[in-house]
Amino acid sequence: MRGGAAAVKSGSRPPWLGLGAAVWLQVTGGGSSTFALYSHALKVALGADQRRLALLGVACDVGENLGLLPGVLCNRLHPALLLLIGAGACLLGYGTAWLLVSGAAPALPYWLIWFALCLAANGGAWLATAVLVTNMRNFPLSRGAVAGILKGYSGLSAAVYTELYTGVLRDSPTSLLLLLTLGVPAICFLTMYFVRPCEPSLVETNAEQVHFMFAQMASVLLGVYLVGATVLDHVVTLNNIINYSLVAIMVVLLFAPLAIPLKMTLFPRRKTPSESSECSDNGHTEPLLPSSSESNLGNFEEYDSMDIDILLAEGEGAIKPKRRRPRRGEDFRFREAILKADFWLLFAIYFVGVGAGITVLNNLAQIGIAAGAVDTTISLSIFSFCNFFGRLGGGAVSEYLVRARTLPRSVLIICTQVVMIITYLLFSLGLRATLYVSVALLGICYGVQFSVIISISSELFGLKHFGKIYNFIALANPVGAFLFNTLTGYVYDLEVERQKAGMVDTDIACHGPNCFRLTFYVLSGAACLGTLLSTVLTVRVRPVYQMLYAGGSFSQPRSSAH
């Protein structure tokens, strides 16, 4: 049951209105990606070393990817309720961190701050699950494009907050945490009505493709603008009027996806005869997906006389129907999916690729200082834009691969893992000259893997239990982040002790390439393993994609859930 007993909205406008609202929620819910902006303030307030600070970053990763509960409840609760829970978690979590950094409650213990950051990031997981699952189901034939757009805007979250941080909040970590505390719940309340289950379009149209193209171009324009605004802020000194103007333009660009339902309202498209059976935007409700009985009737001629006798006997109760195990590409239950090797291959790839990438993001401030780049905002903006570009591009390019070449989306993961091997070796040099190039390459690769794995999991295991299945796979992120961050903090602190031996210095920062060199060697080796695992997965799932996209477009196999 989708969204509890909520009515399914019919018509072509509501899904696009929900997608426009989801953009705001994805950007707003990505507050955990701003950890580098306030990490130093937490470090000072707690008097923590790098190992303990790295574990605070892990808390964000754990919370952000601990999505099993929202994944289970997304089939039982309306998306608006998921958004309310996420808003409450952000209010409590970020509010606690704000109390510490602002000095309003200076005696807060380390464990409470760890839990608060985990809770705040978990609020983002509730938001992401609500909008991603709802929109993937509202646009079942365009999963790659939807995942790329939504995760792309989520990747821009850090850049949006960085623009607010430098342009309006005057580089104040305290103000940023207060904005997260109050701003996330406010956006949830304003948008929750529009994120709702809608009747999906089961026929691809040129208009829909144009709309997706517009949404993608709008997000690219926003990303380019954010990077340009951040660089401009560091090249010249901007007064308050210009800063507020730049933020206002950013807000206008965030509204761009809502131009699609607005255009549908002002300039409604005339329906062709083949579309005459579709409903207009009224209060009428219909099932979101065709029922299994309808599916059986549509394929009735596929059965021979013996099959018909068995079906009749089952209907009369003489024979108890047996549920066959689903094949890849059909709807899997969670307990069925975890028995598949492909599931654990995806988990391992996520562990290696995304877990290692988030480790670099969590330590980006310290990596910059070690390389001689004290200002974190430029690195974070570059990572955010390239992460967005990777997520959006990963969805678009993988969509081309599966439709035009029937190649598995995991081919892109192989390519990004190879690039990550080289990227980590560049990072290990510890040079300021290569820092921004390394950050850009890592952002692209991280973003591609993030969006592609979402689409792969939905195609291999179906959409019926997608929320639960994907959120379990996403747990690989914090597991990998915990292990890699533990190593990173240990090596970093050893180097700090070595550099400060025999010196009277209050500086707790590490300088030079040795601060992270061993860590990046390990991450490069992990990327080699990821390349191997991705190759194995690609070989295994190639027949599945040849079946799903044999006609050049997605063809949903008949559900096994009879």
C-alpha positions in Angstrom: 0.0 0.0 0.0 1.5 3.3 -1.0 1.4 6.2 1.3 -1.1 4.5 3.6 -4.7 5.2 2.6 -3.7 8.4 0.8 -5.5 9.2 -2.4 -3.5 9.0 -5.6 -3.7 12.2 -7.5 -4.4 11.8 -11.2 -3.4 14.0 -14.1 0.0 15.2 -15.5 0.5 18.3 -13.4 0.7 16.9 -9.8 3.8 14.7 -10.4 5.8 17.7 -11.8 4.6 19.9 -8.9 5.8 17.2 -6.5 9.1 17.1 -8.3 9.5 20.9 -8.0 8.8 20.7 -4.3 11.2 17.7 -4.0 14.0 19.9 -5.3 13.7 22.3 -2.4 13.5 19.4 0.1 16.6 17.7 -1.4 18.6 21.0 -1.2 17.4 21.8 2.3 17.9 18.2 3.6 21.5 18.1 2.6 22.7 20.0 5.7 25.0 17.2 6.7 27.2 18.0 3.7 28.1 21.3 5.3 29.9 19.6 8.2 33.2 21.1 7.0 31.8 24.6 7.5 31.2 24.2 11.2 33.5 21.3 12.1 36.3 23.5 13.3 33.9 25.4 15.6 32.8 22.0 17.1 36.4 21.0 17.5 37.2 24.1 19.5 34.0 24.0 21.6 34.6 20.4 22.5 38.4 20.6 22.7 38.5 17.5 20.6 41.3 15.9 18.6 41.1 14.9 15.0 40.0 11.4 15.7 37.0 12.5 17.8 36.2 15.2 15.2 36.3 12.5 12.4 33.9 10.4 14.4 31.5 13.4 14.5 31.7 13.4 10.7 30.9 9.7 10.9 27.8 10.5 13.0 26.5 12.6 10.0 27.2 9.7 7.7 25.4 7.2 10.0 22.4 9.4 10.4 22.2 10.3 6.7 22.2 6.7 5.6 20.3 5.1 8.5 17.2 5.0 6.3 15.8 1.6 7.0 13.0 2.9 9.2 11.7 5.5 6.7 12.3 2.9 4.0 9.9 0.5 5.7 7.4 3.2 6.6 7.3 4.8 3.1 4.9 2.0 2.1 2.6 2.7 5.1 2.7 6.4 5.8 1.9 9.4 3.6 5.0 11.2 2.5 3.9 14.3 4.4 4.2 12.3 7.7 7.8 11.3 6.7 8.6 14.9 6.1 7.2 15.9 9.5 9.4 13.3 11.3 12.4 14.5 9.4 11.7 18.1 10.3 11.5 17.2 14.0 14.8 15.3 13.9 16.6 18.3 12.2 15.1 20.7 14.8 16.4 18.7 17.7 19.7 17.6 16.2 20.9 20.9 14.8 19.4 22.8 17.7 21.6 20.9 20.1 24.7 21.6 18.1 23.8 25.2 17.9 23.5 25.4 21.7 27.1 24.1 22.1 28.7 26.3 19.4 26.8 29.5 20.4 27.8 29.0 24.0 24.2 28.9 25.3 25.0 25.4 26.7 28.8 25.1 26.9 28.9 22.0 29.1 27.3 19.5 26.6 29.1 16.2 26.5 30.8 14.8 23.4 28.4 11.7 23.2 25.4 14.0 23.1 26.8 16.1 20.2 27.6 12.8 18.4 24.0 11.7 18.8 22.6 15.1 17.9 24.5 15.2 14.6 23.4 11.7 13.9 19.8 12.6 14.6 20.0 15.8 12.4 21.5 13.9 9.5 18.9 11.2 9.9 16.2 13.9 9.4 17.7 14.4 6.0 17.3 10.6 5.4 13.5 10.9 6.1 13.2 13.8 3.7 15.2 12.0 1.0 13.3 8.8 1.3 10.0 10.6 1.1 10.8 12.5 -2.1 12.9 9.9 -3.8 10.6 6.9 -3.4 7.5 9.0 -4.2 9.0 10.6 -7.4 10.6 7.3 -8.6 7.1 5.8 -8.5 5.4 8.8 -10.0 7.9 8.6 -13.0 8.6 4.8 -13.3 9.8 5.0 -16.9 12.3 7.7 -16.2 14.1 6.4 -13.1 17.6 7.5 -14.2 16.5 11.0 -15.0 14.6 11.4 -11.7 17.4 10.0 -9.6 19.9 12.2 -11.4 17.8 15.4 -10.9 16.9 14.8 -7.3 20.3 13.6 -6.2 21.9 16.3 -8.3 20.1 19.0 -6.4 21.0 17.2 -3.2 24.6 17.4 -4.3 24.2 21.2 -4.7 23.0 21.5 -1.1 26.5 22.2 0.2 27.1 25.0 -2.4 23.7 26.6 -1.6 24.5 26.6 2.1 28.0 27.9 1.4 26.5 30.8 -0.6 24.2 31.6 2.3 27.1 31.1 4.7 29.4 33.6 2.9 26.8 36.0 1.5 24.3 36.4 4.3 25.6 34.7 7.5 29.0 36.4 7.4 31.0 33.2 7.8 29.4 32.4 11.1 29.1 28.7 12.0 26.7 29.6 14.8 24.3 31.3 12.4 24.6 28.4 10.0 23.5 25.9 12.6 20.6 28.2 13.6 19.6 28.3 10.0 19.6 24.5 9.8 17.7 24.3 13.0 14.8 26.5 11.9 15.1 26.5 8.1 14.7 22.8 7.4 11.4 22.4 9.3 10.1 25.6 7.7 10.7 24.2 4.2 9.1 20.9 5.1 5.9 22.6 6.3 5.7 24.7 3.1 6.2 21.8 0.7 4.7 18.7 2.3 1.3 19.1 0.7 2.8 18.8 -2.8 4.9 15.7 -2.3 2.3 13.0 -2.8 1.6 9.8 -4.7 0.4 10.5 -8.3 -0.9 8.4 -11.1 2.2 7.5 -13.1 2.4 7.9 -16.9 3.1 4.5 -18.4 3.7 5.9 -21.9 6.8 8.0 -22.7 6.0 11.3 -24.5 8.2 13.9 -26.2 6.7 16.5 -23.8 7.9 14.6 -20.8 11.4 14.3 -22.2 11.5 18.0 -22.9 10.4 18.7 -19.3 13.1 16.5 -17.9 15.6 18.2 -20.1 14.5 21.6 -18.8 14.8 20.5 -15.2 18.3 19.2 -15.9 19.4 22.4 -17.6 17.9 24.5 -14.8 20.0 22.5 -12.3 23.1 23.0 -14.4 22.6 26.7 -14.6 22.1 26.8 -10.8 25.3 24.8 -10.3 27.4 27.1 -12.6 25.9 30.2 -10.9 26.8 28.9 -7.4 30.4 28.2 -8.3 30.7 31.6 -10.0 29.2 33.4 -7.0 31.6 31.6 -4.6 34.7 32.4 -6.7 33.5 36.0 -7.1 33.2 36.4 -3.4 36.8 35.4 -3.0 38.2 37.5 -5.8 36.6 40.8 -4.9 35.0 42.3 -1.8 31.3 42.4 -2.1 29.0 44.8 -0.2 25.8 43.7 1.5 23.5 44.8 -1.4 25.4 42.6 -3.9 25.6 39.7 -1.5 21.8 39.7 -0.9 21.2 40.1 -4.7 23.3 37.0 -5.4 21.3 35.1 -2.8 18.0 36.3 -4.3 19.1 35.2 -7.8 19.9 31.8 -6.3 16.5 31.5 -4.8 14.9 32.3 -8.2 16.9 29.6 -9.9 15.8 27.1 -7.2 12.2 27.9 -8.3 12.9 27.0 -11.9 11.5 23.4 -11.9 8.1 24.8 -10.8 7.9 26.5 -14.3 6.9 23.1 -15.7 3.6 22.7 -13.8 3.0 26.5 -14.3 3.4 26.1 -18.0 1.0 23.1 -17.9 -1.6 25.3 -16.1 -1.3 28.3 -18.4 -0.8 26.4 -21.7 -2.5 23.0 -21.3 -1.6 20.5 -24.0 -4.4 19.1 -26.1 -4.7 15.4 -25.7 -4.4 13.1 -28.7 -7.0 10.4 -29.3 -4.7 7.8 -27.7 -4.7 9.8 -24.5 -8.4 10.3 -24.3 -8.7 7.8 -21.6 -6.4 9.6 -19.3 -7.8 11.7 -16.4 -7.6 15.4 -16.0 -6.5 17.1 -12.7 -9.6 16.6 -10.6 -10.3 14.9 -7.4 -10.8 11.5 -8.9 -8.5 8.8 -7.5 -7.2 5.7 -9.2 -4.8 2.9 -8.3 -1.2 4.0 -8.8 -0.2 0.8 -10.5 -2.3 -1.8 -12.3 -3.4 -4.6 -10.0 -2.1 -8.1 -10.5 -5.5 -9.2 -11.7 -5.5 -6.6 -14.4 -2.0 -7.7 -15.4 -3.2 -11.3 -15.5 -6.2 -10.4 -17.7 -4.0 -8.5 -20.0 -1.8 -11.5 -20.5 -4.5 -14.1 -20.4 -3.8 -15.4 -23.8 -0.3 -16.4 -22.7 -1.7 -19.3 -20.7 -2.5 -22.7 -22.3 -5.6 -24.8 -21.3 -3.8 -26.5 -18.4 -2.7 -23.1 -17.0 -6.3 -21.9 -17.2 -7.6 -25.0 -15.3 -5.0 -24.4 -12.6 -5.9 -20.7 -12.3 -9.6 -21.6 -12.0 -8.8 -24.1 -9.3 -6.8 -21.6 -7.4 -9.7 -19.1 -7.7 -12.1 -21.7 -6.2 -9.7 -22.4 -3.4 -9.0 -26.0 -4.4 -5.3 -25.3 -4.9 -3.3 -22.9 -2.8 -1.4 -20.6 -5.2 2.4 -20.7 -4.9 4.5 -17.6 -5.2 7.4 -18.2 -7.4 10.7 -16.5 -6.6 11.1 -13.2 -8.5 13.6 -12.8 -11.3 15.9 -9.9 -11.5 14.0 -6.9 -12.9 10.8 -7.9 -11.0 9.6 -6.8 -7.6 11.6 -8.3 -4.8 10.7 -8.4 -1.1 13.5 -7.3 1.2 14.2 -10.8 2.5 14.4 -12.1 -1.1 16.8 -9.4 -2.3 19.3 -10.0 0.5 19.8 -13.5 -0.8 21.1 -12.3 -4.1 24.7 -11.9 -4.9 24.0 -8.7 -6.9 22.6 -7.1 -3.7 25.8 -7.7 -1.8 27.9 -6.6 -4.8 26.1 -3.3 -4.8 26.6 -3.0 -1.0 30.3 -3.6 -1.4 30.7 -1.1 -4.2 28.8 1.5 -2.2 31.1 0.7 0.8 34.2 1.3 -1.2 33.2 4.1 -3.5 30.8 6.3 -1.5 32.2 5.4 1.9 35.7 6.5 0.8 34.4 9.7 -0.9 32.5 10.9 2.1 35.6 10.4 4.2 37.4 12.9 2.1 34.5 15.3 2.3 34.4 15.0 6.2 38.1 15.9 6.4 38.1 18.5 3.6 38.9 21.4 5.9 41.9 19.6 7.4 43.0 18.3 4.0 43.0 21.9 2.7 44.9 23.3 5.7 47.5 20.5 5.3 48.0 21.5 1.6 48.2 25.2 2.5 44.6 26.2 1.5 43.1 27.6 4.7 39.7 28.7 3.3 37.4 25.7 3.1 34.5 27.3 1.2 36.1 27.2 -2.2 37.0 23.5 -1.9 33.5 22.7 -0.6 31.8 24.7 -3.4 33.9 22.9 -6.1 33.1 19.5 -4.5 29.5 20.4 -4.3 29.2 21.5 -7.9 31.2 18.5 -9.3 29.2 16.2 -7.0 26.0 17.6 -8.5 27.4 17.4 -12.0 28.3 13.8 -11.4 24.9 12.9 -10.0 23.0 14.6 -12.9 25.4 13.4 -15.5 25.4 9.9 -14.1 21.6 9.7 -14.5 21.6 11.2 -18.0 24.6 9.2 -19.4 23.5 5.9 -17.8 20.1 6.5 -19.3 21.7 6.8 -22.8 23.8 3.7 -22.2 20.8 1.5 -21.3 18.5 2.8 -24.0 20.9 3.1 -26.9 23.4 0.4 -26.1 21.6 -1.8 -23.5 24.7 -1.5 -21.4 24.3 -1.8 -17.6 24.6 1.4 -15.7 27.4 -0.1 -13.7 29.7 0.5 -16.6 29.9 4.1 -15.4 30.9 2.9 -11.9 33.8 1.0 -13.4 35.0 4.2 -15.1 34.6 6.3 -12.0 36.5 3.8 -9.8 39.5 3.9 -12.2 39.5 7.7 -12.1 39.3 7.6 -8.3 42.5 5.5 -8.1 44.3 8.4 -9.9 42.5 11.0 -7.8 43.5 9.6 -4.5 47.1 9.4 -5.7 46.9 13.1 -6.6 45.5 13.9 -3.1 48.5 12.0 -1.6 50.9 14.6 -3.1 49.5 17.1 -0.6 50.0 20.0 -3.0 47.9 23.1 -3.1 48.3 23.2 -6.9 46.6 19.9 -7.4 44.1 20.2 -4.5 41.2 21.7 -6.4 41.6 19.4 -9.4 41.6 16.4 -7.0 38.5 17.7 -5.3 36.7 18.3 -8.6 37.5 14.8 -9.9 36.4 13.2 -6.6 33.2 15.1 -6.6 32.2 14.0 -10.1 33.0 10.3 -9.4 31.3 10.4 -6.0 28.2 11.9 -7.6 28.0 9.4 -10.5 28.2 6.4 -8.2 25.6 7.9 -5.8 22.9 8.4 -8.5 23.7 5.3 -10.6 23.5 2.8 -7.7 20.0 4.2 -7.0 18.8 3.4 -10.5 20.5 0.0 -10.6 18.9 -1.2 -7.3 15.4 -0.1 -8.5 15.9 -1.9 -11.9 17.2 -5.2 -10.4 14.9 -5.4 -7.4 11.8 -3.4 -8.5 10.0 -0.4 -7.0 7.6 -2.1 -4.6 10.1 -2.4 -1.8 12.6 0.0 -3.2 12.7 2.3 -0.1 13.7 -0.6 2.2 16.1 -2.2 -0.2 18.0 0.9 -1.2 18.2 2.3 2.3 19.8 -1.0 3.5 22.4 -0.8 0.7 23.0 2.8 1.7 24.2 1.6 5.1 27.4 0.6 3.4 28.2 4.4 3.3 28.5 4.9 7.1 30.2 1.6 7.6 32.9 2.5 5.1 33.1 6.0 6.4 33.6 4.8 10.0 36.5 2.5 9.0 38.2 5.0 6.7 37.6 7.9 9.0 39.1 6.0 12.0 42.2 5.4 9.9 42.3 9.0 8.8 42.0 10.4 12.3 44.6 8.0 13.7 47.2 8.8 11.0 46.5 12.6 11.3 46.9 12.7 15.0 50.1 10.7 14.9 51.5 13.3 12.5 50.4 16.2 14.6 52.2 14.7 17.6 55.3 14.2 15.6 55.3 17.8 14.2 54.6 19.3 17.7 57.2 17.2 19.5 59.4 19.5 21.6 57.5 22.6 20.5 55.4 24.9 22.5 52.6 25.6 20.0 48.8 25.8 20.5 48.1 25.0 16.8 46.3 21.7 16.7 46.4 21.5 12.9 48.6 19.3 10.8 50.6 20.7 7.9 52.2 18.9 4.9 51.6 15.9 2.7 52.3 13.3 5.5 49.1 14.2 7.3 46.9 12.2 4.8 49.4 10.4 2.5 49.0 6.9 4.0 45.2 7.4 4.1 45.1 8.2 0.4 47.2 5.2 -0.5 44.7 3.0 1.3 41.8 4.7 -0.4 43.5 4.2 -3.8 43.8 0.5 -3.1 40.1 0.4 -2.1 39.3 2.0 -5.4 41.2 -0.9 -7.2 39.0 -3.3 -5.3 35.9 -1.3 -6.3 36.9 -1.5 -10.0 37.1 -5.3 -9.7 33.7 -5.6 -8.0 32.0 -3.3 -10.5 33.3 -5.3 -13.4 31.9 -8.5 -11.8 28.5 -6.9 -11.3 28.5 -5.5 -14.9 29.1 -9.0 -16.3 26.4 -10.5 -14.1 23.6 -8.0 -14.9 24.2 -7.5 -18.6 21.4 -10.0 -19.5 19.0 -8.2 -17.2 19.5 -4.9 -19.0 19.2 -6.5 -22.4 15.8 -7.8 -21.3 14.6 -4.6 -19.7 15.7 -2.2 -22.5 15.5 -4.5 -25.5 13.2 -2.1 -27.4 15.2 1.0 -26.6 12.9 2.0 -23.7 12.2 0.6 -20.3 9.8 -2.5 -20.3 8.6 -3.5 -16.9 8.5 -7.2 -16.5 5.2 -8.7 -15.3 5.2 -8.7 -11.5 5.6 -12.0 -9.8 3.5 -10.9 -6.9 0.3 -12.7 -7.9 
